[in-house]
Amino acid sequence: MYERLPSDISCILYHTSRLGLFLLIVSLSGCLSSKKLRTNSYILTAQTVRGNHAISSEALESLIPQKPNRRILALPITPPLWFYQLGLSRYNREKALQELQAKTNEFEEQSQQLADQPQALKKLNRQYGRKLKHLRVKAEEGNWFMRSLGEPPSYFSESDAKANSAKMQKYLVDKGFFNAKTAYSLDTLRRRQIRVNYLITENEGFYLRNITYTIADPRVDSIVRQSFDKSKLQTGERFDFDNMAGERVRIETLLRDQGYYTFSRQYIRATDIDTIRRGNDRRFYDKLEPGDSTRRNVDVAIQIINPSGKSAHPIYRIGDVEVRISPDIDASGTSAPTALPSNLDTVRRNGITYLLGGRDISTRLLDSKILIRPGQLYNQTNYRDTQRQLFLLNQFKYINLNFIDTTNRRLRTLITAAPLDKYEATAEGGITGLLYQGQGFPGGFGSLIFRVRNMFGGLETFETSVRYGLEAQTGFVPDPNNPKKVVYTSQELGISSSLIFPQILFPSRFRFRFTPYAPRTQISLSFNNTFRPDFRRSLLRATMAYNWQTTPASQFSFLIADINLINAGEGSEKVISDAFQAQLDELAKQGSTVKLSFRRSLSSSFSFAYTYNTNTPGQNRRANFLRTVVESGGTTLNFVSDQTIARWSDTAVGVGLQFYKFLRASVDYRHYIPLRPKTTLAFRFNTGVAYGYGPGSGPVPYEKLFFAGGSNSVRAWLPRRLGPGSAFPYEASDPTKPAINDAGQFIYLFEQPGNVLIEGSAELRGRLFHLGADINGAIFVDAGNVWSFSNNSTRSGSVFQFNSFIPQIAVGTGVGLRIDFSFFVIRFDGGIKVWDPARQYFDQTEGKIVDHRFILPKFSLSQLSSGPNPLVINFGVGYPF
């Protein structure tokens, strides 16, 4: 124990000195932030809400429009303000305005000279547009330092604090706390900084006791009273003005679904809100009213009036319905005048007239997506669902539904839609990279996608793509002629095609039950070939899947067939390929099933998946994501004996294909919590189990196993290299000896599959500055691992056991940088290991068990890539979760 003390103290002093230097630099920048401020003014750097219990602080803080200047670690240090002042010292607003005006005059002068030259004028607009936009932003928001790195001073105003306190009191009253009190106190901090504390006293809330409705129209009265069980207002609940507003919206929607086209919430009034200060004491003591005598009650009276001068609300029905498919529709959805369609263009089905504009489009499928029919009562939900169903076809640019009030309260309905281009081709490309032991290995990929819409006249979408990739990957074995070479060049060539039908293809009327849920049937066929020095592997895959969406957040997928034919052969370099085959044979002797992935095999399965997602890209709000998948492979093989399957798999007497029977289940859950407008705390929990029960120890297909490590997993480990359990990466010649290089790093050559996966992540995301795109930062902690089911005598700790799996969970942490272009995100994450379960093993050199599982102290800034705990850089597109 004492032998380790000097090294630990040295490590602590090393990190402490750097932390102290960092704080010193930031403190100096914070000192500069007090210069060039308004005289006798304070900077608002913090504001808190205290004393509230029933109402969340988040809700009250959202009422405060002022945003404090950002600080570091709650210290009176404001670097963004310092950067703003640094830019301000070099900024001349008058000069920026003069430059903008001069460039504007120059543009207008040249525009007049080119007024009769449309092409030259278009080029001039494009040329000056960028310059004028840059000068306008500079004149309005300041120079680059002020806009991207800086933050303007947020000055404290007591009038703002008073107004915020009053808004909070009104908000509490609207939430049923009629006797609530609000106030504020001020704390002055260093360097003319101030903190505002908003003090909340909610007092007792008022609860709904009696809710009475007075409805002038008898038919409306009958409809509303039959729906009281769905009312937003329920006796016994605390009064909430939002529930009052929600009840008005509910009644409006209810009536509009019953033919009341012109009904609006303005006809609904809360005529009386009567508060009884201490309940009704006499009725309470006479035991005529339940509860206690201190309960504050409120009575609400709601009135629904008729239109002025009328005895009832008018009811509307649908009149003629016309669907017009025309390419001549502008962005506003207005159809341009066209020639009258011929009889060949006009089709009538179920009372709806279709004007197809000469296009071969199935009116039967269109008819199944349109929920509005002549003669039925106007229904607002049908109107919205029709728009949604047509939009989800992915066949039209614009879709408009217009109602024209004709005589006898009949609504003539016109649905106009502009088709997307029938043929479309797009190209995509990107770069990839591998950082291994401090050395970078670049790569790239490219793809060409061709799409055909309405291919057979049934609103189908056909899509085919070709992809080629050239990237660096670590191999299973080093080059026998060059043992230091462990990174190989991998080529991937693939082609895939899919045909999507906007319906469930099933030989029964049962398929029509899915019509309201935007159903799709997707049939796909793909072929992928991988070329490497150590092996060649090809995959032919055919799938058929049903998809439907019951709500905007809930989606179901039923993969009724997923057939994979796998073949493998020798790699491009015979010496490396032979060494790889020898390694597979050695792993097979140790109980590994990885060799099965490099022989001819046939895998078939079906699966069912459910996805619930309330997360909307670009919106920072509380959201959830849940995806569950259950899969059964080789199910039809249960009708055949294991002996027969083994005979089929025999390369001598059978077809020589490896068959699989397995069960697989996985759950992926994510939760997003907004802390500030551009700051989010994100959590993820991911788990899964894959169990094989076929002949030959019941192997699971390699693609169906689980892996940990990489840019979307535990980011302190290389992709697919973590685990299983506490097993360490070993030398090819001796499985009992850890593979460690001269720097003390484990050499992760092999992918480590597992039957059980448990992993979780927590990540704090926030915006740093703007530089052509939003530059965002992140701090994360990842934990997880994979385990196997089968016991392996040479790999102790790889089997999942309930009494030992917790210490085998690996932990990593790090920081990330994300470049957000709004339409896609480029991500760099740097992770270091905190807890490595494989670092407890018998050291043959020292002749004892060593325990370096808590490996965080071995990280060193001076040895980012060469130390025993190197920084692992992950590159990705999009967020990890």
Buried (B, 14 or more C-beta within 10 A) or exposed (E): EEEEEEEEEEBEEBBEEEEEEEBEEBEEBBBBBBEEBEEEEBBBBBBEBEBBEEBEBEEBBEBBEBEBBBBBEEBBBBBBBBBBBBBBEEBEEEEBBEBBEEBBEEBEEBBEEBEEEEEBBEEBEEEBEEBBEEBBBBBEBBBBBBBBBBBBBBBBEEEBBEBBBEBBBBBBBBBBBBBBBBBBEEEEBEBBBBBBBBBBBBEBBBBBBEBEBEBBBEBBBEBBEEEEEEBBBEEEEBBBBEBBBBBBEBBBBBBBBBBBBBBEBEBBBBEEBEEBEEBBEEEBEEEEBEEEEEBBBBBBBBBBBBBEEEEEBEBBBBBBBBBBBBBEBEEEBEBEEEEEBEEEBEBEEEEBBBBBBEEEBBBEBBBBBBBBBBEBBBBBEBBEBBBBBBBBBEBBEBBBBEBEEEEEBBBBBBBBBBBBEEEEEEEEEEEBBBBBBEEEBEBEBEBBBBBBBBBEEBBBBBBBBBBBBBBBBBBBBBBEEEEEEBBBBBBBBBBBBBBBBBBBEBEEEEBEEBBBBBBBBBBBBBBBBBBBBBBBBBBBBBBBBBBBBEEEBBBBBBBEEBBBBBBBEBBBBEBBBBBBBEBBEBBEEEBBBBBBBBBBBBBBBBBBBEBBBBBEEEEBEEBEBBBBBBBBBBBEBEEEEBEBBBBBBEEEEBEEBBBBBBBBBBBBBBBBBBEEEEBBBBBBBBBBBBBBBBBBEBBBBBEBBBBBBBBBBBBBBBBBBBBBBBBBBBEBEEBEBBBBEEBBBBBBBBBBBBBBBBBBBBBBBBBBBEEEBBBBBBEBBBBBBBBBBBEBEBBBBBBBEEEEBEEBBBBBBBBBBBBBEEEEBBBBBBBBBBBBBBBBBEEEEEEEEEEBBEBBBBBBEEBBBBBBBBBBBBBBEEBBB
